[in-house]
Amino acid sequence: MIALLAIVVALAVAGALLVASYRRRHPFTVIRHDYDTGMTGIWWRDEPGRTYWVRPATLDALRKGALR
């Protein structure tokens, strides 16, 4: 019984670490593109209900910074 509990706890910790590392590497989500203006709408993970419109150059800079 204790061995089963240890396995469950180990899997929970591993899952939490995996989710945390994904969120660190992907701080925003691209949600839509406006082809008329050339802007891209993104949601930051901390503010999922607020859309930020960024230029392609800004999006590239964000992606480069997010992958470090």
C-alpha positions as CSV (number, residue, x, y, z in Angstrom):
1,M,0.0,0.0,0.0
2,I,2.8,2.4,0.9
3,A,4.6,1.5,-2.4
4,L,1.5,2.4,-4.4
5,L,1.2,5.7,-2.5
6,A,4.8,6.5,-3.3
7,I,4.3,5.8,-7.0
8,V,1.2,8.0,-7.1
9,V,3.1,10.9,-5.4
10,A,6.1,10.5,-7.7
11,L,3.8,10.6,-10.8
12,A,2.0,13.7,-9.4
13,V,5.3,15.5,-8.8
14,A,6.6,14.6,-12.2
15,G,3.4,15.8,-13.8
16,A,3.5,19.1,-11.9
17,L,7.1,19.7,-13.0
18,L,6.2,18.9,-16.6
19,V,3.3,21.4,-16.6
20,A,5.5,24.1,-14.9
21,S,8.2,23.7,-17.5
22,Y,5.7,23.9,-20.4
23,R,4.1,27.1,-19.0
24,R,7.6,28.7,-18.6
25,R,8.5,27.9,-22.2
26,H,5.1,29.0,-23.6
27,P,3.9,32.1,-21.7
28,F,1.4,33.1,-24.4
29,T,-1.0,31.6,-26.9
30,V,-1.7,32.9,-30.4
31,I,-5.4,33.1,-30.8
32,R,-6.1,34.8,-34.1
33,H,-4.7,36.8,-37.0
34,D,-6.0,39.9,-38.6
35,Y,-4.9,39.8,-42.2
36,D,-6.1,43.4,-42.9
37,T,-3.8,45.0,-40.4
38,G,-1.2,42.2,-40.2
39,M,-1.5,42.0,-36.5
40,T,-1.7,38.8,-34.3
41,G,-3.8,38.4,-31.3
42,I,-2.2,36.7,-28.3
43,W,-3.4,35.8,-24.8
44,W,-0.9,35.7,-21.9
45,R,-1.4,32.7,-19.7
46,D,-1.7,35.1,-16.7
47,E,-4.5,37.1,-18.4
48,P,-6.5,34.6,-20.6
49,G,-9.5,36.9,-21.1
50,R,-7.5,39.9,-22.5
51,T,-6.3,40.0,-26.1
52,Y,-3.2,41.8,-27.0
53,W,-2.6,42.7,-30.6
54,V,1.1,42.6,-31.7
55,R,3.0,43.1,-34.9
56,P,4.8,40.2,-36.5
57,A,8.2,41.6,-35.4
58,T,7.0,41.8,-31.8
59,L,5.7,38.3,-32.0
60,D,9.0,37.0,-33.3
61,A,10.8,38.8,-30.5
62,L,8.4,37.3,-27.9
63,R,9.0,33.9,-29.3
64,K,12.7,34.2,-29.2
65,G,12.5,35.5,-25.6
66,A,10.1,32.7,-24.7
67,L,12.5,29.9,-25.9
68,R,15.4,31.0,-23.8
